[in-house]
Every structure is written in structure tokens, then in C-alpha cells.
């Protein structure tokens, strides 16, 4: 999914609109591509007993919220793709976000241990600070190219694929990209 939206749709949009417009339009498609979860949720809800059913409006609002943070992530991922000139950083960010999910702020705020609560709040703010202060510095394209203008990521990929564990590496990356397991990938006859 990440490949389609960063390497295809973003590039096609950029060929027709300005870079800033493409940066903000392509995540709309990325967010809409996640609305199939709403249909799955509605279908699962119909199978529940009447006491466990969720109102249709609540399901819709949950997925509007999902669309909003998916859109924001799509803007960030597009930014990574444009700044670095590579697909891999946005792919890795997507994999990391799928595996970590949203921050569990209510649990932190409801923490009974005062020192633990303060420490976790500090870590959240420190993480935001590090993200904001390093965003442009760590997304410079010079980190992704060597002096002879070849991609360092290309060389890393070659090293990984030259080992006998190449298929294991790609299996691991696919698992990271869909950690919740609801979209298992068919690879040949082997289901990953």
C-alpha cells in the first residue's frame, strides 16, 4: 500500500499539480484506502449479539477519526518520500506506525504511580521535541546517497539480498508492515 501511494500516486499527482498540492492531496487517497475497515467493522457488528452492538454513528465516527490520523501520517510519509527521494524511509515509518499504533495517552493520564506518570509524560514531550528538532536534519537526501550519486539504501538492499536470508528478511518486512495480520500477503503458493 505504501509503495502505491508514495511511489505511484504521489509522483503522478506531482506531474499535474505543484509539489505542495501533491503533498497534501495524495494522503486523501491514502486515508480513503483505509475506509474498507469501516465496512468490515459494520459487517462484524451485524454478527454481534444485540447487547454488544455498536451504533452505526459510533462506527462512522471511529473511522472518521482513523481517516484523520491516517491523513496526517500520509502527509508525513509523503514528506519523507519527497525529502529523501526514497521509498524506504516512508515504508519503514509506516511499518513502525503499524506495529506501535497510536500513543495510549489515556493510560498515561490514568496512571496511579505519580512518578511513573510524570516520567511517561516527560518522555512524550521529549519525543515530540526530538521529532521537531531533527525532522529536517535527518531527512536530508545526502544521508541516502554516496559520493558517486548511488543510493546507500540500494547498497544496503544488495547486501541483505546477497545473504541466504533474503527471503526471511522480506518476510519480516512484510510482517512489520501489517503487524495486525488482517492483510496477509500471498507470495507464490506460500501464505506469509
C-alpha positions as CSV (number, residue, x, y, z in Angstrom):
1,X,0.0,0.0,0.0
2,X,2.8,2.4,0.9
3,X,4.5,1.7,-2.4
4,X,1.4,2.6,-4.4
5,X,0.7,5.8,-2.6
6,X,4.3,7.2,-2.4
7,X,5.9,5.8,-5.5
8,X,2.9,6.0,-7.8
9,X,0.1,8.3,-6.8
10,X,2.3,11.0,-5.3
11,X,4.5,11.0,-8.4
12,X,1.5,11.1,-10.8
13,X,-0.1,14.0,-8.8
14,X,3.2,15.9,-8.8
15,X,3.3,15.7,-12.6
16,X,0.0,17.6,-12.7
17,X,0.0,19.9,-9.6
18,X,2.5,21.7,-7.5
19,X,4.7,19.8,-5.1
20,X,2.8,21.2,-2.0
21,X,-0.5,20.3,-3.5
22,X,0.7,16.8,-4.3
23,X,2.0,16.6,-0.7
24,X,-1.5,17.3,0.7
25,X,-3.7,15.6,-1.9
26,X,-2.1,12.2,-2.1
27,X,-2.8,11.4,1.6
28,X,-6.5,11.9,0.9
29,X,-6.4,8.8,-1.3
30,X,-4.3,7.1,1.4
31,X,-6.9,7.9,4.1
32,X,-9.8,6.8,1.8
33,X,-8.0,3.5,1.1
34,X,-8.4,2.7,4.8
35,X,-12.2,3.1,4.9
36,X,-12.7,-0.5,4.0
37,X,-12.1,-1.1,7.7
38,X,-15.4,0.7,8.4
39,X,-17.2,-1.8,6.1
40,X,-15.6,-4.7,7.9
41,X,-16.5,-3.2,11.2
42,X,-20.1,-2.8,10.2
43,X,-20.2,-6.4,8.9
44,X,-18.7,-7.7,12.2
45,X,-21.1,-5.6,14.2
46,X,-24.1,-7.2,12.5
47,X,-22.9,-10.6,13.7
48,X,-22.7,-9.5,17.3
49,X,-25.5,-10.0,19.9
50,X,-27.8,-7.1,20.4
51,X,-26.2,-6.2,23.7
52,X,-22.7,-5.9,22.2
53,X,-23.6,-4.0,19.0
54,X,-22.2,-0.5,18.4
55,X,-24.3,2.3,17.0
56,X,-23.7,2.9,13.3
57,X,-22.9,6.6,14.1
58,X,-20.2,5.5,16.6
59,X,-18.6,3.2,14.0
60,X,-18.7,6.0,11.4
61,X,-17.1,8.5,13.9
62,X,-14.4,6.0,14.9
63,X,-13.4,5.6,11.2
64,X,-13.5,9.4,10.6
65,X,-11.0,9.7,13.4
66,X,-9.0,6.9,11.8
67,X,-9.1,8.8,8.5
68,X,-7.9,12.0,10.2
69,X,-4.8,10.4,11.7
70,X,-4.2,8.3,8.6
71,X,-4.3,11.5,6.5
72,X,-1.8,13.2,8.9
73,X,0.5,10.2,8.7
74,X,0.1,10.2,4.9
75,X,1.3,13.9,4.8
76,X,4.3,12.9,6.9
77,X,5.1,9.8,4.8
78,X,4.8,11.9,1.6
79,X,7.1,14.5,3.1
80,X,9.7,11.7,3.9
81,X,9.4,10.4,0.3
82,X,9.9,13.9,-1.2
83,X,12.7,15.0,1.2
84,X,14.8,11.8,1.0
85,X,14.0,10.9,-2.6
86,X,13.5,7.3,-1.5
87,X,10.6,5.0,-0.8
88,X,12.3,3.1,2.1
89,X,12.0,5.8,4.8
90,X,8.3,6.1,4.3
91,X,7.9,2.3,4.2
92,X,9.8,1.9,7.4
93,X,7.8,4.7,9.1
94,X,4.6,3.0,8.0
95,X,5.8,-0.3,9.4
96,X,6.8,1.3,12.7
97,X,3.4,3.0,13.0
98,X,1.5,-0.2,12.2
99,X,3.5,-2.0,14.9
100,X,3.2,0.7,17.5
101,X,-0.2,2.1,16.9
102,X,-1.4,5.4,18.5
103,X,0.1,6.6,21.8
104,X,-2.0,5.4,24.7
105,X,-2.4,8.8,26.4
106,X,-5.4,7.9,28.5
107,X,-3.5,5.1,30.2
108,X,-0.7,7.5,31.0
109,X,-3.1,10.1,32.4
110,X,-4.8,7.4,34.5
111,X,-1.6,6.0,35.8
112,X,-1.7,5.7,39.6
113,X,2.0,6.0,40.3
114,X,2.7,9.7,40.2
115,X,6.4,9.4,39.3
116,X,5.8,6.9,36.5
117,X,3.1,9.2,35.2
118,X,5.4,12.2,35.2
119,X,8.2,10.2,33.6
120,X,5.9,9.0,30.8
121,X,4.6,12.5,30.2
122,X,8.2,13.8,30.0
123,X,9.0,11.0,27.5
124,X,6.1,12.0,25.3
125,X,7.1,15.7,25.3
126,X,10.8,14.8,24.8
127,X,9.9,12.6,21.9
128,X,7.9,15.4,20.3
129,X,10.8,17.8,20.9
130,X,13.3,15.3,19.3
131,X,11.0,14.8,16.3
132,X,10.5,18.5,15.7
133,X,14.2,19.4,16.1
134,X,15.5,16.6,13.9
135,X,12.9,16.3,11.2
136,X,14.7,18.3,8.6
137,X,18.2,17.4,9.6
138,X,17.6,13.6,9.4
139,X,15.6,13.7,6.2
140,X,18.4,15.3,4.0
141,X,18.9,13.3,0.9
142,X,22.7,13.3,1.5
143,X,22.1,10.5,4.0
144,X,20.6,8.3,1.3
145,X,23.3,8.8,-1.4
146,X,27.0,8.1,-1.5
147,X,29.5,10.5,-3.2
148,X,29.2,8.8,-6.5
149,X,25.4,9.5,-6.5
150,X,24.3,5.9,-6.0
151,X,21.9,5.2,-3.3
152,X,23.2,3.9,0.1
153,X,19.9,2.2,0.5
154,X,20.5,0.4,-2.8
155,X,23.8,-0.9,-1.4
156,X,22.2,-2.0,1.9
157,X,19.5,-3.8,0.0
158,X,22.1,-5.6,-2.1
159,X,24.0,-6.7,1.0
160,X,20.8,-8.0,2.6
161,X,19.7,-9.8,-0.6
162,X,23.1,-11.3,-1.2
163,X,22.8,-13.2,2.0
164,X,21.0,-16.5,2.2
165,X,18.4,-14.9,4.5
166,X,16.9,-12.6,1.8
167,X,13.5,-14.3,1.8
168,X,13.5,-14.2,5.6
169,X,14.3,-10.5,5.5
170,X,11.4,-9.8,3.1
171,X,9.0,-12.0,5.1
172,X,10.0,-10.0,8.3
173,X,9.5,-6.6,6.5
174,X,6.0,-7.8,5.2
175,X,5.1,-8.8,8.8
176,X,6.2,-5.5,10.1
177,X,4.2,-3.7,7.5
178,X,1.0,-5.5,8.6
179,X,1.5,-6.3,12.2
180,X,-2.2,-6.7,12.9
181,X,-2.3,-9.6,10.5
182,X,-5.6,-8.7,8.8
183,X,-4.0,-8.4,5.3
184,X,-1.8,-11.4,5.0
185,X,0.2,-11.4,1.8
186,X,0.1,-14.2,-0.8
187,X,3.6,-14.9,-2.1
188,X,3.5,-17.6,-4.7
189,X,1.8,-20.6,-3.0
190,X,3.2,-19.7,0.5
191,X,0.9,-17.6,2.6
192,X,3.1,-15.2,4.6
